[in-house]
Amino acid sequence: MTIRWKPSVTVAAIIERDGRYLLIEEHTPEGLRLNNPAGHLDPGEAPQAGCAREAFEETTHLFTPTDLVGIYMSRFQRPAREASPREDITYLRFAYCGELGDRVQGAQLDTGIERTLWMSIDEVRANAHRLRSPLVLRCIEDHARGQRFPMDLVYTDPSVHLLQPAPERS
């Protein structure tokens, strides 16, 4: 049987205000790490919609993506420990910048998110050892130097929203 390689698709919000970037501090198997508001793309979801959803879940603020900052790939390997098997994951990340809206009163940070914080790019660089992924800093640096692509660069066919997920094989 042929095994098809499938990268894990993630979306990230690159949010800047007055020269500072909004990051989240989250619990991971490697300890408390810093990340852009980011997460996995859900079935039936366009990348920009996933980015808005993840930003809300992790910051409790509304977020409207306006530009694509970039599309990135990275690979992460975690050794086996105790009851967890070894992991080897390639991530494909769509990073968007946009407009940060109001905080939604009563909304709670997603499970595992300790807090949100604003950091300058120099503070992010000084905390490189605490970043969840090297893509956190790369996306911020690309944004800071003005890298932007139009939203229509990423096309989501209507079939993504209309078709039901295929049943899993046993």
Secondary structure, DSSP 8 states (H G I E B T S, - for coil): -------EEEEEEE-EETTEEEEEEEEETTEEEEE-SEEE--TT--HHHHHHHHHHHHHSEEEEEEEEEEEEEEEEEE--BTTB--EEEEEEEEEEEEEEEEE-TT----TTEEEEEEEEHHHHHHTGGGBSSHHHHHHHHHHHTT--B-GGGS---THHHHS-------
